[in-house]
Amino acid sequence: MAIQIFGTAKNFDVKKAERWFSERRIPFQSIDLKEKGMSAGELDSVLACLEKSAGSRAAALEELLDKNNKNYADIAWIADEDKERKLLDNPLLMKQPVVRNGRTAATAGWCPDVWSGWKG
């Protein structure tokens, strides 16, 4: 199992997710979105995983966006292709944490009920 947690060091839900995986002795890699961001391939992989449960790429993209972010208005009304580019330019517009289990599963936000179903 290759768990990656994307988020910022100061985000409360990111800290909770890291603690959740640590308490269960599940190894993970933390990626700070302020320092490194997310590559186009990683974003595509996350969206593909979210699309499985959301039903469409547009719905997956909406699930990934943090509607409480102060800069959400900058991205709310643009085309989906442009939203993906904007997320690559400003990854802090994503709901945190973004947790990815290899290329097979991903979540946006605090989702321990989903994580507990992931098999090692």
Residue pairs with C-beta under 8 A, 6 or more apart in sequence:
1 26
1 27
1 101
1 102
1 118
1 119
1 120
2 29
2 101
2 102
3 21
3 26
3 27
3 28
3 29
3 99
3 100
3 101
3 118
4 28
4 29
4 30
4 31
4 99
4 100
5 14
5 17
5 18
5 21
5 28
5 29
5 30
5 31
5 97
5 98
5 99
6 31
6 33
6 38
6 42
6 91
6 94
6 96
6 97
6 98
6 99
6 100
7 13
7 14
7 17
7 30
7 31
7 32
7 33
7 96
7 97
7 98
8 14
8 32
8 33
8 34
8 92
8 96
9 32
9 34
11 96
11 97
13 96
13 97
13 109
13 110
14 30
14 96
14 97
16 110
17 97
17 99
17 110
17 115
18 28
18 30
20 112
20 115
21 27
21 28
21 115
22 28
26 120
31 38
33 91
33 92
33 94
33 96
34 92
37 88
37 91
38 46
38 87
38 88
38 91
38 94
38 98
40 88
42 100
43 84
43 87
43 88
45 100
45 103
45 106
46 64
46 98
46 100
46 106
46 108
47 57
47 60
47 61
47 64
47 84
48 60
48 103
49 100
49 103
49 104
49 105
49 106
50 60
50 63
50 64
50 106
50 107
50 108
51 57
51 59
51 60
54 60
54 62
54 63
57 80
58 80
61 80
61 83
61 84
63 95
63 108
64 87
64 94
64 95
64 98
64 108
65 72
65 75
65 83
65 87
65 93
65 94
65 95
66 72
66 92
66 93
66 94
66 95
66 96
69 92
69 93
71 90
71 92
71 93
72 93
74 86
74 93
75 83
75 86
75 87
75 93
78 86
86 93
87 93
87 94
94 108
95 108
95 109
96 109
97 109
97 110
98 106
98 107
98 108
99 106
99 107
99 111
99 115
100 106
101 115
101 118
105 114
105 118
107 114
107 115
